Each structure stands twice: as C-alpha cells, then as structure tokens.
Amino acid sequence: MRTPLNHSNIFIKTVIIILIGSAIGLTYNAISPRGIALIGNWSPRITSDSLVVPYGYEEGVDPPAISLDYAMMKFQSRKTIFLDARYPEDFQAGRIKGAINLPYEESEEYAPQVLPRLPKEEEIIAYCDGTECESSLLLARELREQGYVDIKVFFGGWQEWLKAGLPVETGE
C-alpha cells in the first residue's frame, strides 16, 4: 500500500534546494573574475559628445565613437570601409550596404581573408548590433594593435542604421 505524499515536506525540501543552489551561485559569482555586478549603475553611459556607449569604452583611450550622422556622411562619401563585427549569420541576414564581415568572436578564422583587403591607412568604421554590443569596440582595439590608424566605432550599429531606414543588403 502506498503512503500519502506529505506536500509540506516536499515544499520545505524544494525551498532548501533553491536556497543552497542560490548560495552556491552567488558565492561563485563573487569569487569569479568574470562575475556579474549585482549592484551597479545600469543607466546608459554617455560620452562628452552625447553618444551612448558600452561601459567598456574608454573615451580618449579607445578609437573614437561616432554618431549615426557621421556614419551616414562617411557612407555617402564611399571612401570609408564599414566593418561588421557580428556573426556571419547576422551579417547575411542584414548589414550596412557594402560592409565587410569580420566577426570579432571568429576573427582568427576570418582575418586571413579579410585583413589583406583592408588598407592600414584607410578609414574604417567598425559596428555590431547596437549600444550594448562590444564586439565592434574589441575588434577596433585589435585592428589598432595591428597597425590600422584610422579606426572609429559606430556603437549605434546595425539596429540604429536599420531604424533610420538607411541602405542595407542581405545574403552572401
């Protein structure tokens, strides 16, 4: 014969498991070098030029951040290379017209095909998905270390470009 379930006993055990799991997770987060700040300022970071940038951006140290207006002006001049730092699937789904894909997360794989096409003195604008994406910043830093001299970062990225209704393309 089966004994009836004691629901209050199950509830207490469930709460204990959740508390132990939370304690382990919070402890790991606290000691991990990649831990997430539990308390902080989550409002957008604004540069002296009134541009929204990720918290990892260091004004005056990193390549300059640019506005949508500046990016659009450079696009119209056709003298600037737009470098998309997003994953290839995102790039193929939609990008700034004429952009070249160099996904930061896979740059070791793609760099041998892409970098020879980028003159080191040419103006390059790196972008990714939007203001919360740091791939464009990390890619711009990497390119500067490799001797590229005129690199800028468009933090508004794909989302701001698309929202403005500016020229885009899809596919390979």
C-alpha positions in Angstrom: 0.0 0.0 0.0 1.2 3.5 -0.9 1.7 6.1 1.7 0.2 9.5 1.1 2.6 12.3 0.0 3.4 14.9 2.5 3.2 18.1 0.5 4.6 20.4 3.2 7.7 18.1 3.4 8.2 18.4 -0.4 7.8 22.2 -0.3 10.4 22.5 2.5 12.9 20.3 0.6 12.3 22.4 -2.6 13.0 25.7 -0.7 16.1 24.2 0.8 17.4 23.1 -2.6 16.7 26.5 -4.1 18.5 28.3 -1.2 21.5 26.1 -1.4 21.7 26.5 -5.2 21.4 30.3 -4.9 24.1 30.4 -2.2 26.5 28.3 -4.4 25.7 30.6 -7.4 26.2 33.8 -5.5 29.4 32.6 -4.0 30.8 31.5 -7.4 29.8 34.9 -8.9 31.5 36.7 -6.0 34.9 34.9 -6.4 34.9 34.6 -10.2 37.0 37.1 -12.2 34.1 37.2 -14.7 31.4 37.7 -12.1 28.5 40.0 -12.7 28.0 43.0 -10.5 24.8 42.6 -8.6 24.6 46.2 -7.6 25.6 48.9 -10.1 24.7 51.8 -12.3 22.8 50.2 -15.2 21.9 53.5 -16.9 23.4 54.2 -20.3 26.9 55.6 -20.4 27.2 58.9 -22.4 30.4 60.4 -23.9 31.3 64.0 -23.9 29.8 64.1 -27.5 26.4 62.8 -26.1 26.9 59.3 -27.7 25.6 56.2 -25.9 28.5 53.7 -25.5 29.0 50.4 -23.6 30.6 50.6 -20.2 33.8 49.0 -21.5 34.5 52.1 -23.7 37.3 54.4 -22.5 36.9 57.9 -24.1 40.3 59.3 -25.1 41.9 55.9 -25.0 39.8 53.7 -27.3 39.2 54.5 -31.0 36.7 57.4 -31.4 33.0 56.7 -31.1 30.9 58.2 -33.9 27.2 59.2 -34.4 24.7 57.9 -36.9 25.0 61.3 -38.8 28.8 60.9 -39.1 28.5 57.2 -40.2 25.9 58.2 -42.8 28.1 61.0 -44.1 31.0 58.6 -44.4 28.8 56.0 -46.1 27.7 58.6 -48.7 31.4 59.6 -49.4 32.1 56.0 -50.4 35.7 56.4 -49.1 35.2 54.6 -45.8 35.2 50.8 -45.1 32.4 49.6 -42.9 33.4 46.5 -40.9 30.7 44.4 -39.4 31.9 42.6 -36.2 28.7 40.4 -35.9 28.5 36.7 -36.5 28.3 35.6 -40.2 24.6 34.5 -39.8 23.7 38.0 -38.6 25.7 39.6 -41.3 24.0 37.6 -44.0 20.5 38.3 -42.6 21.2 42.1 -43.0 24.0 44.6 -42.9 25.0 48.1 -43.9 25.3 48.1 -47.7 28.8 47.3 -48.8 30.0 46.3 -45.3 32.7 43.6 -44.9 32.2 40.9 -42.3 35.0 40.3 -39.8 33.2 38.7 -36.8 35.2 39.5 -33.6 34.3 36.2 -32.0 35.7 34.3 -35.0 38.4 36.8 -36.1 41.2 34.3 -36.1 39.4 32.3 -38.7 38.2 35.2 -40.9 41.2 37.6 -40.5 43.5 35.9 -43.1 40.8 36.5 -45.8 39.7 40.0 -44.7 42.7 41.9 -43.4 44.6 41.8 -46.8 41.6 43.7 -48.2 41.9 46.5 -45.6 44.5 49.2 -46.3 46.0 50.2 -43.0 45.7 54.0 -43.8 42.0 53.8 -44.9 39.2 55.0 -42.6 37.4 52.0 -41.1 34.2 52.1 -39.1 33.5 49.1 -37.0 30.0 48.3 -35.9 28.0 45.5 -34.4 24.4 45.1 -33.2 23.9 48.2 -31.1 25.0 50.1 -28.0 25.1 47.1 -25.7 27.3 45.1 -28.1 31.1 45.5 -27.5 32.3 43.3 -30.4 32.9 46.4 -32.6 35.0 48.0 -29.8 37.0 44.9 -29.2 37.6 44.4 -33.0 38.6 48.1 -33.3 41.1 47.7 -30.5 42.6 44.6 -32.1 42.9 46.3 -35.5 44.6 49.3 -33.9 47.1 47.0 -32.3 47.8 45.5 -35.8 48.7 49.0 -37.1 45.4 50.3 -38.6 45.5 54.0 -38.0 42.0 55.5 -38.7 39.5 53.3 -36.9 36.2 54.6 -35.5 33.4 52.7 -33.7 29.7 53.2 -34.6 28.1 52.0 -31.4 24.5 52.6 -32.7 25.4 49.8 -35.1 23.1 47.7 -37.2 20.0 48.5 -35.1 20.3 52.3 -35.3 21.2 52.1 -39.0 18.2 49.9 -39.8 15.8 52.0 -37.7 16.9 55.1 -39.6 16.0 53.4 -42.9 19.5 53.7 -44.4 20.8 51.5 -47.2 21.1 47.8 -46.3 21.7 44.5 -48.0 21.3 40.8 -47.3 22.8 37.5 -48.4 26.4 36.4 -49.0 
